[in-house]
Amino acid sequence: MGGGRIQKVLIKLAIQLAADENLRNRVLILIASIIFGFMGMLFLPVVVLHVMSRMEPPEVTINESVFMEHMDTDRQTQLETDGQIISNALSARGLRHQILKAQLIYLSCFEGTEVPDLWEYTGYFTIGDDHDLIASLNAAYGLDIDYEEFMRTYQFVRHVTIDPYLFTHPETKNAADLAAWCRNAYETEWQFQSGGHGEMDADLRRRTADNVGLILGYFNYVPDANAFATGIDTLLYTEQGGIDSMPDVPGIAVMCGGEFGIYGGNGQVFFASADGANVQCIPVTDSRWEKWVTIIGIEYPQEVWDHIAEMNAPEETEPEGE
């Protein structure tokens, strides 16, 4: 299916969902996930989701040609180009996790206005606090972004799909990206469900995972396709030592009995458990964690292996005196 044809399909989907509130409420999240799967890294999914999130159910059927007047091919092409520039600039700054946010703000606030210097624009996303970021963008560009309204839209987009810019090294299964995966599950409120691996549940309108499934979902997720493969259904690991001997490296797993958590850095552990509705975050010092483990199949930085070697090195003894 060619790009132009896909765009028309997406537009028709948006129109149908806008015209039928019940249908939209039932199907929106699933459709949005499919949209992201088709379009991969392109900016168009953000465009469609943004438009859909702002539309109210009309009293009469929307004519597709009228909709097209507000989203013509040239505009779509320009938005995709600008979106890629934003993506490249933030990747160069080491801020891939801010790409989706930057694209959405750009779409929301600069549509129909003079295009800003995108390198300068992306520089504001070095600001870590979202309140401060919005305030800085408002001051720099004369905007009037309402923080609460924007965050609702941003969270909507994050909840219906897995951020395509979540991973630093999507070509491998590595500790840093495993930590990012679990942090994202916590921030976007994945719910506990036995047998879940990160897939969308249409009734709950949330992605779901059980304790081991949260980790296995990362193994089976294919970022380029924005889809889950099948194949890895068993979690293999090696126990390394007590929590007090754990190195401060995101992506290390901690455990107690048969329950696992993933260390995300800054003293935080993310995990799914039947004793909570959503994926949880608690301190690594919590008494429920007894030992740390490395997961087979995950690439860890060399410092982890050096630490393990040092832990297991035989103790030197003083030579006996003559």
C-alpha positions as CSV (number, residue, x, y, z in Angstrom):
1,M,0.0,0.0,0.0
2,G,1.5,3.3,-1.1
3,G,2.1,6.3,1.2
4,G,-0.7,8.4,-0.4
5,R,-3.2,5.5,-0.1
6,I,-2.3,4.9,3.6
7,Q,-2.8,8.6,4.3
8,K,-6.3,8.5,2.8
9,V,-7.1,5.4,4.9
10,L,-6.0,7.1,8.0
11,I,-8.1,10.2,7.2
12,K,-11.2,8.0,6.7
13,L,-10.6,6.3,10.0
14,A,-10.3,9.6,11.8
15,I,-13.6,10.8,10.2
16,Q,-15.5,7.6,11.1
17,L,-14.3,7.8,14.7
18,A,-15.1,11.5,14.9
19,A,-18.6,10.9,13.6
20,D,-19.5,8.1,16.0
21,E,-18.7,8.7,19.7
22,N,-19.6,5.1,20.8
23,L,-17.4,3.7,18.0
24,R,-14.6,6.0,18.9
25,N,-14.7,5.2,22.6
26,R,-14.6,1.5,21.8
27,V,-12.1,1.3,19.0
28,L,-9.9,4.4,19.2
29,I,-7.0,2.9,21.1
30,L,-6.8,-0.2,18.9
31,I,-7.0,1.8,15.7
32,A,-4.4,4.2,16.9
33,S,-2.0,1.3,17.6
34,I,-2.6,0.0,14.1
35,I,-1.9,3.5,12.7
36,F,1.5,3.6,14.5
37,G,2.3,0.1,13.3
38,F,1.7,1.0,9.6
39,M,3.5,4.3,9.7
40,G,6.5,3.4,11.8
41,M,8.7,6.4,12.5
42,L,6.8,8.9,10.3
43,F,5.3,12.1,11.8
44,L,1.9,11.4,10.3
45,P,0.6,9.3,13.2
46,V,1.1,12.2,15.5
47,V,-0.8,14.4,13.1
48,V,-3.8,12.0,12.8
49,L,-3.9,11.3,16.6
50,H,-3.7,15.0,17.3
51,V,-6.6,15.8,15.0
52,M,-8.6,12.9,16.3
53,S,-8.1,14.0,20.0
54,R,-9.4,17.5,19.2
55,M,-12.5,16.6,17.2
56,E,-16.0,16.5,18.7
57,P,-18.6,14.2,17.3
58,P,-20.4,16.2,14.6
59,E,-24.1,16.4,14.1
60,V,-23.8,15.6,10.4
61,T,-21.4,13.4,8.5
62,I,-18.1,15.1,7.7
63,N,-17.3,15.3,4.0
64,E,-13.8,13.9,3.3
65,S,-13.0,16.7,0.8
66,V,-13.7,19.3,3.6
67,F,-11.3,17.4,5.9
68,M,-8.7,17.3,3.2
69,E,-8.8,21.1,2.9
70,H,-7.3,21.1,6.4
71,M,-4.8,18.3,5.8
72,D,-3.7,18.5,2.2
73,T,-0.8,16.5,0.7
74,D,1.6,19.4,0.7
75,R,0.9,20.1,4.4
76,Q,1.3,16.4,5.3
77,T,4.6,16.3,3.4
78,Q,5.9,19.4,5.2
79,L,4.8,18.0,8.6
80,E,6.6,14.7,7.9
81,T,9.7,16.6,6.8
82,D,9.7,18.8,9.9
83,G,9.0,15.9,12.1
84,Q,12.0,14.1,10.8
85,I,14.2,17.1,11.3
86,I,13.0,17.3,14.9
87,S,13.7,13.6,15.3
88,N,17.3,14.0,13.9
89,A,18.0,17.0,16.0
90,L,16.9,15.5,19.3
91,S,18.7,12.2,18.5
92,A,21.9,14.2,18.0
93,R,21.3,15.8,21.4
94,G,20.9,12.5,23.0
95,L,17.2,13.2,23.7
96,R,15.3,10.6,21.8
97,H,12.8,10.2,24.6
98,Q,11.7,13.8,23.9
99,I,11.0,13.4,20.2
100,L,7.3,12.5,20.5
101,K,6.7,15.4,22.8
102,A,8.6,17.9,20.6
103,Q,6.7,16.8,17.5
104,L,3.3,17.1,19.2
105,I,4.0,20.6,20.6
106,Y,5.3,21.7,17.2
107,L,2.2,20.3,15.5
108,S,-0.1,21.9,18.0
109,C,1.5,25.4,18.2
110,F,3.2,26.1,14.9
111,E,0.6,24.9,12.5
112,G,0.0,27.7,10.0
113,T,2.6,30.0,11.4
114,E,6.2,30.7,10.5
115,V,8.4,27.7,11.0
116,P,10.9,28.2,13.8
117,D,14.6,27.3,13.6
118,L,14.1,23.6,14.5
119,W,17.6,23.2,15.9
120,E,17.0,26.1,18.2
121,Y,13.5,24.8,19.0
122,T,14.8,21.3,20.0
123,G,17.3,22.9,22.3
124,Y,14.5,23.8,24.7
125,F,13.9,20.1,25.3
126,T,17.1,19.8,27.3
127,I,14.9,21.3,30.1
128,G,13.9,18.3,32.2
129,D,10.8,19.6,33.9
130,D,7.7,19.8,31.7
131,H,6.3,22.8,33.5
132,D,9.5,24.7,32.9
133,L,9.7,23.5,29.3
134,I,6.2,24.8,28.5
135,A,6.9,28.1,30.2
136,S,10.2,28.6,28.3
137,L,8.5,27.8,24.9
138,N,5.7,30.2,25.7
139,A,8.1,32.9,26.5
140,A,10.5,32.2,23.5
141,Y,7.8,32.0,20.8
142,G,5.0,34.1,22.2
143,L,2.8,31.0,22.6
144,D,0.0,30.3,25.0
145,I,0.3,26.6,25.7
146,D,-1.9,25.4,28.5
147,Y,0.2,22.9,30.4
148,E,-2.7,20.7,31.6
149,E,-4.4,20.6,28.2
150,F,-1.2,19.7,26.4
151,M,-0.3,17.0,28.9
152,R,-3.8,15.4,28.4
153,T,-3.1,15.2,24.7
154,Y,0.4,14.0,25.2
155,Q,-0.7,11.3,27.6
156,F,-3.4,10.2,25.1
157,V,-0.8,9.6,22.4
158,R,1.5,7.8,24.8
159,H,-1.3,5.5,26.1
160,V,-2.5,4.3,22.7
161,T,0.9,3.3,21.4
162,I,4.5,2.4,22.4
163,D,6.7,5.4,21.8
164,P,8.7,4.6,18.6
165,Y,11.6,6.7,20.0
166,L,11.7,4.9,23.4
167,F,14.8,2.8,22.7
168,T,18.4,4.0,22.5
169,H,19.6,0.9,20.7
170,P,16.5,-0.8,19.2
171,E,18.7,-3.2,17.2
172,T,19.7,-5.1,20.4
173,K,18.1,-6.3,23.6
174,N,20.0,-4.4,26.2
175,A,19.9,-3.3,29.8
176,A,19.3,0.5,29.2
177,D,16.4,-0.1,26.8
178,L,14.8,-2.8,29.2
179,A,14.9,-0.1,31.9
180,A,13.3,2.4,29.5
181,W,10.6,-0.2,28.6
182,C,9.6,-0.8,32.2
183,R,9.7,2.9,33.1
184,N,7.4,3.6,30.1
185,A,5.0,0.9,31.3
186,Y,4.9,2.6,34.7
187,E,4.4,6.1,33.3
188,T,1.7,5.1,30.9
189,E,-0.1,3.0,33.5
190,W,0.0,-0.5,32.1
191,Q,-2.3,-2.6,34.2
192,F,-1.6,-6.0,35.7
193,Q,-3.2,-8.9,33.9
194,S,-2.3,-12.5,34.1
195,G,-0.7,-13.6,30.8
196,G,-0.2,-10.0,29.6
197,H,3.1,-9.1,27.8
198,G,2.4,-5.5,26.9
199,E,-0.4,-5.9,24.4
200,M,-3.4,-3.5,24.3
201,D,-6.6,-4.7,26.1
202,A,-9.6,-3.3,24.3
203,D,-11.9,-3.4,27.4
204,L,-9.4,-1.9,29.8
205,R,-8.1,0.6,27.3
206,R,-4.6,0.0,28.6
207,R,-1.7,-2.2,27.8
208,T,-1.4,-5.0,30.3
209,A,1.4,-7.3,31.6
210,D,1.9,-9.7,34.4
211,N,5.2,-9.8,36.4
212,V,7.3,-11.9,34.1
213,G,5.3,-10.8,31.1
214,L,6.5,-7.3,31.5
215,I,10.1,-8.4,30.9
216,L,9.2,-11.0,28.2
217,G,7.2,-8.4,26.4
218,Y,10.5,-6.4,25.9
219,F,12.1,-9.5,24.4
220,N,9.3,-10.1,22.0
221,Y,8.6,-6.5,20.9
222,V,9.8,-5.6,17.5
223,P,10.4,-1.8,17.4
224,D,10.6,-1.5,13.6
225,A,7.2,-3.2,13.2
226,N,5.7,-1.8,16.4
227,A,4.4,-5.3,17.0
228,F,4.9,-8.3,19.3
229,A,6.5,-11.4,17.9
230,T,6.3,-14.8,19.5
231,G,9.0,-17.1,20.5
232,I,10.5,-16.2,24.0
233,D,8.1,-17.4,26.7
234,T,10.5,-18.3,29.5
235,L,12.6,-15.9,31.6
236,L,16.1,-17.2,32.1
237,Y,18.4,-15.5,34.6
238,T,21.5,-15.9,36.8
239,E,21.5,-15.0,40.5
240,Q,24.4,-12.8,41.3
241,G,24.1,-11.6,45.0
242,G,22.3,-9.7,47.6
243,I,20.8,-6.3,47.0
244,D,23.6,-4.7,49.0
245,S,26.1,-5.9,46.3
246,M,24.1,-4.7,43.3
247,P,25.9,-2.2,41.0
248,D,23.9,1.0,40.1
249,V,23.2,0.1,36.5
250,P,19.7,0.5,35.0
251,G,18.3,-2.8,33.5
252,I,19.5,-5.1,36.3
253,A,16.8,-7.3,37.6
254,V,15.9,-7.7,41.3
255,M,13.8,-10.5,42.7
256,C,12.1,-12.0,45.7
257,G,10.9,-15.5,45.4
258,G,9.4,-15.8,42.0
259,E,8.7,-12.1,41.5
260,F,10.9,-9.8,39.5
261,G,11.5,-6.1,39.1
262,I,13.7,-4.1,36.8
263,Y,16.0,-1.4,38.3
264,G,15.5,1.9,36.4
265,G,18.2,4.0,38.0
266,N,17.8,6.7,40.7
267,G,17.0,4.0,43.3
268,Q,13.7,3.0,41.5
269,V,12.5,-0.5,40.6
270,F,9.6,-1.0,38.2
271,F,7.4,-4.2,38.3
272,A,4.0,-5.6,37.7
273,S,2.3,-7.4,40.5
274,A,-1.1,-8.8,41.3
275,D,-1.2,-6.7,44.5
276,G,-1.5,-3.5,42.4
277,A,-3.7,-2.4,39.5
278,N,-0.9,-0.7,37.5
279,V,2.8,-1.3,37.0
280,Q,4.4,-0.1,40.2
281,C,7.5,1.8,41.2
282,I,9.2,1.3,44.6
283,P,12.7,1.9,46.0
284,V,15.3,-0.8,45.3
285,T,15.9,-0.7,49.1
286,D,12.4,-2.0,49.8
287,S,12.4,-5.1,51.9
288,R,10.6,-7.1,49.2
289,W,13.8,-7.3,47.1
290,E,16.3,-9.8,48.3
291,K,18.8,-10.4,45.5
292,W,19.9,-9.1,42.1
293,V,20.1,-11.1,38.9
294,T,21.3,-10.7,35.3
295,I,18.8,-11.8,32.6
296,I,20.1,-14.2,29.9
297,G,19.7,-12.6,26.5
298,I,20.2,-9.0,27.8
299,E,23.3,-7.1,26.9
300,Y,24.8,-5.5,30.0
301,P,27.6,-2.9,30.0
302,Q,31.1,-4.1,30.8
303,E,31.0,-2.6,34.2
304,V,28.4,-5.2,35.3
305,W,30.6,-8.1,34.3
306,D,33.7,-6.4,35.9
307,H,31.7,-6.0,39.1
308,I,30.7,-9.7,39.0
309,A,34.2,-10.8,38.4
310,E,35.4,-8.7,41.3
311,M,32.7,-10.2,43.5
312,N,33.7,-13.7,42.6
313,A,37.5,-13.2,42.8
314,P,39.2,-15.4,45.4
315,E,40.2,-13.4,48.5
316,E,44.0,-12.9,48.8
317,T,45.5,-14.3,51.9
318,E,48.5,-13.2,53.8
319,P,51.5,-15.6,53.4
320,E,52.3,-17.6,56.5
321,G,55.3,-16.5,58.3
322,E,58.4,-18.7,58.5
